[in-house]
Amino acid sequence: MDSLLDFSGKSALITGAASGFGRSLAYALGERGAKLVLADYNADGLQETVAELEGKGVEVASLVGNVAEEAHAQALVELAVERFGKLDMAVNNAGIAPALGPMVHLDADTLDHQFSVNAKGVALGMKHQMRAMCAQKDGAILNVSSMAGLGGTPMGSSYGAAKHAVIGLTKTAAVEVGSYNVRVNAICPFFTATPMVDNPQLNPKGDIADLNKNLARGCPMKRIARVEEIVDVMVMMLSPANTYMNGIAVPVDGGMSAM
Ligand SMILES: NC(=O)c1ccc[n+]([C@@H]2O[C@H](COP(=O)([O-])OP(=O)(O)OC[C@H]3O[C@@H](n4cnc5c(N)ncnc54)[C@H](O)[C@@H]3O)[C@@H](O)[C@H]2O)c1
């Protein structure tokens, strides 16, 4: 296999692996030889991902838990080191979207919940991942931010703020641990057809195709992304041959940020 895509013998921790990007990334890395530590608070969805991978002969460990709890973040890293001897890659992907609404109606609970999962979850995850990676003087962390982390997020201010925080954390970590040969980057996808977005509940009055068309209206490519279009870039960013990219937030957005 081309070294760019060969993850044989590498271990990867992925949060939010019961669905969407996390599940597809687990399949993509497993197919390319990685051993996986998968996590989610959705136990049934996580078990489905694990069963599919084990059916293909991929080595998998898994843990059900909430990324906002530090004990879970620490246990995940310990599980990776115990099962696979080291932690080569970590993807802080678990996240939630808020109910849409203007900032003048923003409530404190929504803000707390967004920051708790989407920002604190990433920060605490990174804390323990970086400790293990700095000790082994090698590693790559990929945080899943969003286009909402790069610009204004009308009707989603709490989400946009938490996703901006993810980029701040990414840059700080990259500067702090770069000298240990640990790279920390973020990916910023535009709307993508995962269950978070391709969700009839978001558009109870219309059909999902209308909703997706509306979401894509301002995008130069006039469509939202397919899951694999984002996951393929995640694989490239995590590639063992990608050794000097550090501290960057990469938009994968069909040209939105060129507007
Ligand atoms: N789909 C999009 O358009 C889009 C765009 C940009 C960024 N993102 C980000 O991508 C990431 C993955 O989202 P997705 O689109 O695959 O959605 P998804 O809903 O399909 O998957 C998210 C996963 O995270 C898990 N999760 C949520 N909160 C958790 C918690 N507290 N602890 C543990 N697990 C938790 C869910 O159970 C789910 O399995 C999120 O961070 C999201 O904000 C999504």
The ligand as an SDF file (V2000), in Angstrom:
LIG
                    3D

 44 48  0  0  0  0  0  0  0  0999 V2000
  -22.4540   17.0720    9.5940 N   0  0  0  0  0  0  0  0  0  0  0  0
  -22.0440   18.3270    9.4150 C   0  0  0  0  0  0  0  0  0  0  0  0
  -22.5650   19.0780    8.5690 O   0  0  0  0  0  0  0  0  0  0  0  0
  -20.8790   18.8570   10.1990 C   0  0  0  0  0  0  0  0  0  0  0  0
  -20.2160   19.9890    9.7110 C   0  0  0  0  0  0  0  0  0  0  0  0
  -19.1320   20.4900   10.4340 C   0  0  0  0  0  0  0  0  0  0  0  0
  -18.7260   19.8620   11.5960 C   0  0  0  0  0  0  0  0  0  0  0  0
  -19.4100   18.7670   12.0640 N   0  0  0  0  0  0  0  0  0  0  0  0
  -18.9230   18.1500   13.2910 C   0  0  0  0  0  0  0  0  0  0  0  0
  -18.5580   16.8070   13.0060 O   0  0  0  0  0  0  0  0  0  0  0  0
  -18.5780   16.0530   14.2060 C   0  0  0  0  0  0  0  0  0  0  0  0
  -19.3050   14.7470   13.9710 C   0  0  0  0  0  0  0  0  0  0  0  0
  -20.6610   15.0290   13.6760 O   0  0  0  0  0  0  0  0  0  0  0  0
  -21.5230   14.2150   12.6180 P   0  0  0  0  0  0  0  0  0  0  0  0
  -21.9570   15.1720   11.5920 O   0  0  0  0  0  0  0  0  0  0  0  0
  -20.8360   12.9680   12.2540 O   0  0  0  0  0  0  0  0  0  0  0  0
  -22.8170   13.9500   13.5210 O   0  0  0  0  0  0  0  0  0  0  0  0
  -23.4620   12.6280   14.1320 P   0  0  0  0  0  0  0  0  0  0  0  0
  -24.5760   13.1130   14.9780 O   0  0  0  0  0  0  0  0  0  0  0  0
  -23.7210   11.6540   13.0500 O   0  0  0  0  0  0  0  0  0  0  0  0
  -22.2960   12.0240   15.0500 O   0  0  0  0  0  0  0  0  0  0  0  0
  -21.9130   12.6090   16.2710 C   0  0  0  0  0  0  0  0  0  0  0  0
  -21.5780   11.4900   17.2450 C   0  0  0  0  0  0  0  0  0  0  0  0
  -21.1120   12.0720   18.4630 O   0  0  0  0  0  0  0  0  0  0  0  0
  -21.7140   11.3840   19.5580 C   0  0  0  0  0  0  0  0  0  0  0  0
  -21.7500   12.2580   20.7150 N   0  0  0  0  0  0  0  0  0  0  0  0
  -22.4210   13.4260   20.8390 C   0  0  0  0  0  0  0  0  0  0  0  0
  -22.2360   13.9440   22.0560 N   0  0  0  0  0  0  0  0  0  0  0  0
  -21.4320   13.0880   22.7340 C   0  0  0  0  0  0  0  0  0  0  0  0
  -20.8910   13.0850   24.0360 C   0  0  0  0  0  0  0  0  0  0  0  0
  -21.1540   14.0630   24.9180 N   0  0  0  0  0  0  0  0  0  0  0  0
  -20.0770   12.0600   24.3950 N   0  0  0  0  0  0  0  0  0  0  0  0
  -19.8260   11.0470   23.5340 C   0  0  0  0  0  0  0  0  0  0  0  0
  -20.3280   10.9920   22.2750 N   0  0  0  0  0  0  0  0  0  0  0  0
  -21.1170   12.0060   21.8780 C   0  0  0  0  0  0  0  0  0  0  0  0
  -23.1070   11.0180   19.0340 C   0  0  0  0  0  0  0  0  0  0  0  0
  -23.7020    9.9720   19.7880 O   0  0  0  0  0  0  0  0  0  0  0  0
  -22.8190   10.6490   17.5940 C   0  0  0  0  0  0  0  0  0  0  0  0
  -22.5150    9.2700   17.4700 O   0  0  0  0  0  0  0  0  0  0  0  0
  -19.2400   16.9510   15.2560 C   0  0  0  0  0  0  0  0  0  0  0  0
  -18.2430   17.5210   16.0750 O   0  0  0  0  0  0  0  0  0  0  0  0
  -19.9170   18.0220   14.4090 C   0  0  0  0  0  0  0  0  0  0  0  0
  -20.0890   19.2200   15.1190 O   0  0  0  0  0  0  0  0  0  0  0  0
  -20.4670   18.2490   11.3830 C   0  0  0  0  0  0  0  0  0  0  0  0
  1  2  1  0
  2  3  2  0
  2  4  1  0
  4  5  1  0
  4 44  2  0
  5  6  2  0
  6  7  1  0
  7  8  2  0
  8  9  1  0
  8 44  1  0
  9 10  1  0
  9 42  1  0
 10 11  1  0
 11 12  1  0
 11 40  1  0
 12 13  1  0
 13 14  1  0
 14 15  2  0
 14 16  1  0
 14 17  1  0
 17 18  1  0
 18 19  2  0
 18 20  1  0
 18 21  1  0
 21 22  1  0
 22 23  1  0
 23 24  1  0
 23 38  1  0
 24 25  1  0
 25 26  1  0
 25 36  1  0
 26 27  1  0
 26 35  1  0
 27 28  2  0
 28 29  1  0
 29 30  1  0
 29 35  2  0
 30 31  1  0
 30 32  2  0
 32 33  1  0
 33 34  2  0
 34 35  1  0
 36 37  1  0
 36 38  1  0
 38 39  1  0
 40 41  1  0
 40 42  1  0
 42 43  1  0
M  CHG  2   8   1  16  -1
M  END
$$$$
